[in-house]
Amino acid sequence: MAKTFRVAVIGCTKRGGYGHGLDYVWRKIPNAEIVAVADDDKVGLARASQRLKVEKTYDDWRKMLDETKPDVVAICPRWLDQHRDMVVAAAERGIHIYLEKPLCRTLAEADEMLAACDKTHVKLVIAHQTRYSPMVTVVKKLIAEGKIGKVLEYRGRGKEDATRGGGEDLWVLGSHVMDLTRSFGGHPLWCFASVTQDGQPLNKSHVVEGNEGIGLLAGDSVRAMYGMPDGSTAYFASQRKAGGNPSRFALQIYGSTGVFELGFGHLFPVKYLDDPGWSPGRSGKAWQNVSTAGIGVPEPLKDGGLDAGNELAVTDLLASIEENREPLGNLREARGATEMIVACFESQRVGGPVKLPLENRENPLAKL
């Protein structure tokens, strides 16, 4: 890639900060130059200017986009309520985007973001860094080779901590689980879920304004089941205060002859169980480590952590711009993961399974 891409950074110190390294990653990309940063907090803006070694600073991100006219903007704040406006504004100006997850608050917002990007042919990558891990490629290859037979189930859980477990866990960490599930199994055909608060089905009195700009939120327990295109079933669950030590935050893929367990990150841990009974205690078979070199082979690569995941994602974004193709972690994939999240609340609202894509594009909790 011969071109040097001019990158602007949007942060918001008091409302989502700079996300998980979405600002600093650009200093590690040879063909990218950070030209400006915007933050409406003076102290945060000064720190970002120092950290990113950029002189041009703005307290208004729209003004920054208009004056600097960057090729790419990094939309870093974690808070969801800002994402729609920032993405649409960037897309209307023809500026490509690297966006912090989760995507946005509603499917209606996701539809508007997609329409704006499609209209000006803007590329967007969501910061689901695990999708870019070389481990995903390795596991897909092993599944294709029949290492676990026919895929029967996907099982994912959040971190299930004391504050976010349940509905918030579904939004914040479930975003990663849903994206990884879809990268293997495609987009579900239906969802059947139960979301409860203190053991009771959700009602209007349970609905609150969620943290980090999530919007309307409820539920301390989520149990969801999805029908996948290949006939397998996917599951997600999160229960407040039920987190394990070590954490159960992972995706397990169960097949007719074995199991894979995947973590999240750049070179995340992968375990393989060659056991059709899924029970090493009964079969006597043990879990084996999987590396980029294969099953039971030591990992030859160094884990670069979150920074390496961001580097892979933004490198793909820049390549997709030059090659005029869809990036791997594109906006449609992000909307699909969001739909899996929203479907849980919609299924609870209607009291039964719901077909995907959902007809209701607004927050289901507003209709309780």
N, C-alpha and C positions, 0 to 999 in steps of 0.2 A: 504494500500500500504506500504509494509515493506521497499522497496528499497529507498535509498536517491539518487536523481537525481542530477548530477553535471551540472550546468548551466553556460554558457558563455554569455556575453552581448556584442553586437555590437552597438555602438553609433556613431554619426557623428555630432559633435557640430555645424559645419558650414553648414551642408547639411542635415537637418532633425532632428538633435538632438537625443533625446531618446524617441520620440513619446509621446504617451499619457499614461505614467506610465508603459511601457512594461519592464522597467529595475527593478524598485523598487518593483514590485509586488512579485518577487521571494523571497524577504526577509520575506514575509508573509506566505509562503508555507512551512509547517513543514517538508516535505520530499524533500526539494530542497535546494541546497547549491550553491551560486554563487562563482565560482572558478577563474574567470578572466573577465576583461573588456577591450575592444579595442576601440580606438578613435584616429583619426589622428591629433587632436587638443590637444596640451599639456595641456592648461588650462582646457579645458573640460574634459580631461582624469583624471586630478588630482581631479577635483570636483566629477566626477563619482566614483572614487576610494574611496573618503571620504564618499559619499552618500550611496554607496552600501557596505561599510566596507569590501573591497576586496583589497588584496595587489598586486596580479599579474596583471600588466597592459601591454598593447601592443599598438603600433601605427600602427600595421598591423594586420587586423582581420584574414587574412589567416594564418599567423604565429601562432596566438592565437589558432585557431582551430586545427592546426597540433600538437602544443606542449601540449596543455591541454587536448585534446581529450574529450570534454564534451559529455554528453548524449543529452543535449538540448542546442540550441542557441536561444537567444532572439534577433531578427533582428528589432531594434527599430527605425531607421531613417524613417521619413515620406516621404522623397524624393523617387519617384518611380524608377528613373533610376538606383538605386543601387540594387533593390530587386532581379531582375533576377539572377545576378551574385552571390549574397550572398546565395540565396536559392539553386541554383544549386551546388555551392561549398560545402555547408553544406550537401546536399543530397548525393553527391558523397562520402562524408566521413561517411555516415550513421548516421548523427546527426539530431535529431528531431528539429522542428522549431515552434516558436511563432513569428508571423510576423505582423508588423504594416500595416494598410490599407492606401490607396488602394493597390491592389495586385501588378500591374505592368503596363507598358505602352501600350502593345499590346497583342492580343490574341496569337500571335506567341510566345511571351515570356512566357505567361501562359502555353501554351502547352509544352514548353521546361522544365519549372519548374515541371509540373505534371509528365512528362516522367522521369525526374531525381529522383523524390520522389518515383514513382512507382517501379523503377528499384531496389532501395535499401530498399524498404518497410519503408520509412521515413514518419512519421506523421507530418502534418502541420496544425496549427490553425491560422486563420486570426483574427485580433483584431476587429471583428464586435461584440462588447460586448453585444449589445442589443439582439442578437440571444439567449444569455444565460440567459436573464432576466426571472424570474418566471412569470412575467406578460404575456409573450408570451404564456406560457403553459395555463394560466388562460383564455386568450382570445380565444385560439384554442378550449378549452373545451366548452366555451360558444357558440362559432359558431357551434360546433358539436351538441350542445343541441338545436340548432335552434333559438337562441336569436335574430338573425337578418335575419332569413329565408335563402333564397338562396343568396349566394354572387354574386353581379352583377358588382361591380367596386372596384378597389384600386386606391387611389389618393394620390400622394406624391409630396412634394415640397422641395426645398433646402432652404437655409437661405436668398438667393437673396440679398446679401449685395452689397455695392457700388463697390467693387473690384473683388469679385469672382463670382458674379451672372452670370448665363448662363453656358458656357462650363466648366469653372473651378469648379463651384458649382456642376455640374453634376458629375465630377470626384471625388471631395473631399468628399462632403456630400451625393451626390447621391449614392455613394457606400453603405452607410448605408441603404438608402431608398430601393435600389434594393435588397439588401440582405434580408431585412425584408419582402418585397413583395414576394420574392421567398420562404421564410420560410413558408408563408401561402398558396401561390397559385401555387408553382412549377415554372418550367422554361417556359418562353413564347415561343409561336410557331412562332410569327412574331412581327416586330416592324415597325411602320410608324411614322416618326418624321420630324420636321422642326427645323433647327438650323440656325439662322440668325445673322447678324452683322449690327447694325444701320438700321434695317428694311429690309436689303437686303440679298438675298440668299448667302451663303458662296461662295467665290471664292479664288483663290490662294493668292491674295493680303491681305486677312484677316488672313491668317495663321501665327502664331508666335510660338516661343518656349515658352511653358507654364511654369508657376512657379512650384517650388518644383519637378523638374525633370519629369513633366508630359509628356513631349515630345510635338509634334506638337499639337497646340490648336487654337480654334477659336470659336466665337459666344458669343453674350451677351444675347441671348434669346434661350431657348430650350423648345420645346413642343413635347412630345412623347406619343405614344399610343402603347400598347402591347396586343396581343391576348393571353389569358391564356388558359391552357389545359382544364379547366372546363367550358369554354365558357364565362367566365367573361372577363372584359377589365381592364387593368391597365394603369394609366396615371402618367407621371412625367412632371413637368414644373419648370423652373427657369428663372427669368427675372432680369437683373442687376438693382440695385437701387430700387427694388420693395418690399424689405423685410418689413414684418409687425412688429408691436410692440404691443403685444408679437409676437414672430416669428411664421410663418406658417410651420416651419420645423417639419413635422409630416407625419404619414401615416394614412389615413382614409379608412375604409373598409365599403362599402355600400352594404346592403343586401335588400331583398324584403320587410322586415318588420322593419328594423332599421339600425343603424350605430354605429361603434366603431371608436374612434380616439385614436391613439397610439403615444406617444412621443418616445424618445430614451434615453437609459441609463440602470441602474440597476433596480430600481423600478420606472420606468417612469410613468408619469400620463396617465391614460386611462379614456376616457369618453364613456358613452353609451347613445344612444338616441333610445328609444323604439317608433319609429315613421316611418311608411311605406312611409310617404310623405317627409321625411328627412327635415322637416321644423317646428321647434318648435314654430315659430311665428304664424303659421296657425293652428297647432294642439293643441297648449297650453301645450304640453308635454315638460318637461325640461331635459337637459342633467344630467346624474347621474355619480358619481364617481365610478370607479371599483377598487377594491383592490385584493390582493391575497386571501382574505377571501370571495370575491363575490361582487355583484352589491349593491351599497349603504351601504356597511359595511366598517367601518374605517380600515385603513391599520395596521395590527398587527406587521409588520416587519419594520426594520429601513433601510432607503435608504443608501446604502454604497457607492453610487456614482461610479465613473469610477474605483476606486480601487477594488470594489466588483465585477464589471463586468470582470475585468482582472483576479481576483482570480477564478471565475467560469470557465473562458475560459482555464486557464492554468491547473486547476485541471482536467478538462475534457481531456486536451492533455495528461497529465501524466497517467490518467486512460486508455486512448485509447492505449497507448504504452504497458502497462502491460496486457491489455485484448486483444491486437492485433485486434483492430477494428478501424473503421473510427471515428474520432472525429466529434462532431456536426457541428462546424464551419470549415469544412475541405477545402482543396484546390479546389476540384471540385465545391463546393458552391461558393467560392471566384471567380473562373473563370466564373461561371454563372452570378454573379453580374457584373463582368467586361464586359461580353458580352452584357448585357443590356445597358451599357454605350456606348460601341463602336458602337452598332447597331444604335444609334441616328445619329452619324456622317455618318455611311454607308448609312442609309436611305436618309439623306440629299444629299449625293454625287450622288446616283443613281436616285434620284427624285421620289421615291416611296417606298412601303413597301418592307422589306427584310425578308427572312425566317431565322429562327434560328435553328441549329447553323449556324453562318456566314461562307460563303466560304472564304471571304477575312479575313485573319488573321493578316494583317498589319494595320497600322494607316490609316484610310480612307482619312484623310486630305492630305496625301502624294500623293494621286492620283487625286486631284482636278486639 
